[in-house]
């Protein structure tokens, strides 16, 4: 189950962050008329979206490197001459 959800975690986090921001803005406007009440939350957690995507790309790059190494070990290069 973890392997199925892992690629989507950055998108899920971004969606939840956007939802928190929208709800905070709506509540802030309704309670005391404050505009952009959730903007600070959004800006503080925005780097986490990029961090999660970076971790996912690093894991894919590492997996690709391991698979290439295993493929090279399984099929050695043959000399043509």
Backbone as CSV, one residue per row, in Angstrom:
resi,resn,N_x,N_y,N_z,CA_x,CA_y,CA_z,C_x,C_y,C_z
1,UNK,0.825,-1.197,0.000,0.000,0.000,0.000,0.863,1.253,0.000
2,UNK,1.971,1.227,0.737,2.863,2.388,0.812,3.437,2.731,-0.560
3,UNK,3.787,1.705,-1.363,4.350,1.958,-2.681,3.337,2.611,-3.612
4,UNK,2.069,2.330,-3.409,1.032,2.922,-4.262,0.796,4.390,-3.928
5,UNK,0.885,4.742,-2.672,0.585,6.109,-2.239,1.809,7.010,-2.290
6,UNK,2.996,6.458,-2.125,4.215,7.260,-2.022,4.397,8.267,-3.161
7,UNK,4.189,7.911,-4.425,4.373,8.913,-5.485,3.376,10.069,-5.412
8,UNK,2.255,9.858,-4.757,1.211,10.873,-4.693,1.273,11.723,-3.432
9,UNK,2.164,11.409,-2.498,2.250,12.167,-1.248,2.547,13.654,-1.461
10,UNK,3.453,14.032,-2.361,3.650,15.473,-2.570,2.380,16.174,-3.047
11,UNK,1.645,15.559,-3.968,0.407,16.165,-4.462,-0.653,16.228,-3.371
12,UNK,-0.736,15.194,-2.545,-1.695,15.183,-1.446,-1.351,16.289,-0.446
13,UNK,-0.063,16.433,-0.128,0.355,17.484,0.796,0.011,18.864,0.241
14,UNK,0.263,19.079,-1.051,-0.054,20.375,-1.666,-1.559,20.641,-1.627
15,UNK,-2.362,19.612,-1.875,-3.813,19.766,-1.811,-4.293,20.102,-0.411
16,UNK,-3.755,19.429,0.582,-4.140,19.705,1.972,-3.697,21.108,2.371
17,UNK,-2.497,21.508,1.949,-2.025,22.857,2.243,-2.937,23.908,1.615
18,UNK,-3.355,23.679,0.395,-4.271,24.613,-0.264,-5.615,24.650,0.440
19,UNK,-6.109,23.494,0.863,-7.380,23.437,1.576,-7.295,24.188,2.909
20,UNK,-6.209,24.001,3.642,-6.018,24.721,4.906,-6.009,26.225,4.650
21,UNK,-5.330,26.651,3.594,-5.251,28.075,3.273,-6.620,28.652,2.935
22,UNK,-7.385,27.939,2.124,-8.717,28.423,1.737,-9.638,28.495,2.948
23,UNK,-9.642,27.446,3.764,-10.508,27.432,4.945,-10.111,28.554,5.901
24,UNK,-8.821,28.756,6.102,-8.363,29.824,6.989,-8.767,31.192,6.453
25,UNK,-8.661,31.378,5.144,-9.086,32.653,4.552,-10.578,32.888,4.726
26,UNK,-11.376,31.862,4.479,-12.832,32.006,4.618,-13.215,32.296,6.059
27,UNK,-12.637,31.565,6.995,-12.939,31.774,8.416,-12.442,33.148,8.865
28,UNK,-11.253,33.545,8.407,-10.716,34.852,8.774,-11.585,35.993,8.275
29,UNK,-12.109,35.870,7.072,-12.991,36.910,6.534,-14.328,36.933,7.270
30,UNK,-14.828,35.755,7.627,-16.124,35.691,8.304,-16.034,36.186,9.746
31,UNK,-14.934,35.889,10.422,-14.820,36.231,11.838,-14.464,37.702,12.072
32,UNK,-13.433,38.180,11.377,-13.007,39.543,11.658,-12.628,40.345,10.410
33,UNK,-12.980,39.864,9.236,-12.743,40.606,8.008,-11.301,40.652,7.557
34,UNK,-10.452,39.810,8.116,-9.043,39.783,7.734,-8.892,39.125,6.366
35,UNK,-8.179,39.823,5.491,-7.924,39.272,4.161,-6.593,38.531,4.190
36,UNK,-6.519,37.417,3.490,-5.299,36.597,3.402,-4.825,36.106,4.764
37,UNK,-5.737,35.630,5.574,-5.363,35.120,6.893,-4.525,33.852,6.790
38,UNK,-4.732,33.056,5.749,-3.984,31.806,5.596,-2.742,31.929,4.760
39,UNK,-2.429,33.132,4.299,-1.270,33.308,3.419,0.040,32.963,4.123
40,UNK,0.183,33.335,5.371,1.432,33.030,6.083,1.616,31.523,6.240
41,UNK,0.531,30.807,6.520,0.613,29.349,6.611,1.037,28.751,5.278
42,UNK,0.433,29.239,4.219,0.759,28.742,2.886,2.226,28.991,2.557
43,UNK,2.698,30.196,2.799,4.073,30.536,2.461,5.087,29.795,3.331
44,UNK,4.735,29.550,4.583,5.653,28.829,5.468,5.800,27.357,5.076
45,UNK,4.729,26.749,4.617,4.769,25.322,4.285,4.998,25.042,2.806
46,UNK,5.025,26.052,1.975,5.252,25.854,0.546,6.577,25.163,0.236
47,UNK,7.675,25.481,0.917,8.927,24.760,0.627,8.826,23.254,0.863
48,UNK,7.946,22.820,1.741,7.784,21.385,1.979,7.285,20.666,0.735
49,UNK,6.466,21.337,-0.069,5.993,20.731,-1.325,7.182,20.401,-2.215
50,UNK,8.100,21.346,-2.353,9.284,21.124,-3.178,10.200,20.083,-2.556
51,UNK,10.285,20.060,-1.239,11.104,19.064,-0.560,10.594,17.657,-0.850
52,UNK,9.274,17.456,-0.729,8.703,16.131,-0.981,8.928,15.686,-2.419
53,UNK,8.781,16.593,-3.361,9.029,16.249,-4.767,10.508,15.917,-4.965
54,UNK,11.388,16.670,-4.329,12.823,16.399,-4.432,13.198,15.038,-3.870
55,UNK,12.607,14.672,-2.735,12.872,13.352,-2.144,12.399,12.254,-3.082
56,UNK,11.229,12.438,-3.680,10.705,11.432,-4.606,11.620,11.293,-5.825
57,UNK,12.086,12.413,-6.373,12.984,12.361,-7.527,14.328,11.728,-7.167
58,UNK,14.837,12.014,-5.970,16.092,11.391,-5.530,15.944,9.883,-5.409
59,UNK,14.824,9.440,-4.840,14.590,8.002,-4.711,14.490,7.335,-6.079
60,UNK,13.819,7.986,-7.023,13.715,7.423,-8.368,15.081,7.376,-9.048
61,UNK,15.888,8.415,-8.868,17.226,8.439,-9.462,18.097,7.332,-8.872
62,UNK,18.034,7.149,-7.563,18.818,6.096,-6.913,18.370,4.712,-7.387
63,UNK,17.065,4.522,-7.493,16.551,3.238,-7.970,16.984,2.986,-9.408
64,UNK,16.955,4.022,-10.223,17.379,3.894,-11.619,18.858,3.533,-11.697
65,UNK,19.674,4.155,-10.852,21.109,3.872,-10.829,21.370,2.419,-10.438
66,UNK,20.655,1.917,-9.442,20.823,0.526,-9.005,20.397,-0.434,-10.113
67,UNK,19.289,-0.135,-10.766,18.822,-1.016,-11.838,19.795,-1.024,-13.017
68,UNK,20.365,0.123,-13.359,21.357,0.163,-14.443,22.591,-0.647,-14.083
69,UNK,23.031,-0.525,-12.827,24.200,-1.290,-12.379,23.917,-2.786,-12.454
70,UNK,22.744,-3.190,-12.008,22.391,-4.616,-12.057,22.296,-5.112,-13.490
71,UNK,21.780,-4.280,-14.379,21.668,-4.656,-15.785,23.055,-4.790,-16.409
72,UNK,23.962,-3.870,-16.080,25.328,-3.957,-16.599,26.044,-5.201,-16.091
73,UNK,25.780,-5.582,-14.849,26.408,-6.793,-14.305,25.832,-8.050,-14.944
74,UNK,24.553,-8.030,-15.285,23.908,-9.196,-15.859,24.264,-9.388,-17.333
75,UNK,24.483,-8.275,-18.039,24.778,-8.335,-19.470,26.084,-7.600,-19.746
76,UNK,27.220,-8.253,-19.603,28.498,-7.571,-19.852,28.626,-7.160,-21.321
77,UNK,29.345,-6.091,-21.549,29.547,-5.577,-22.904,30.434,-6.544,-23.667
78,UNK,30.013,-6.913,-24.887,30.801,-7.826,-25.728,31.638,-7.012,-26.691
79,UNK,32.882,-7.412,-26.871,33.766,-6.736,-27.827,33.369,-7.084,-29.241
80,UNK,33.275,-6.061,-30.095,32.884,-6.262,-31.488,34.094,-6.532,-32.384
81,UNK,35.286,-6.317,-31.937,36.454,-6.416,-32.804,37.357,-7.446,-32.372
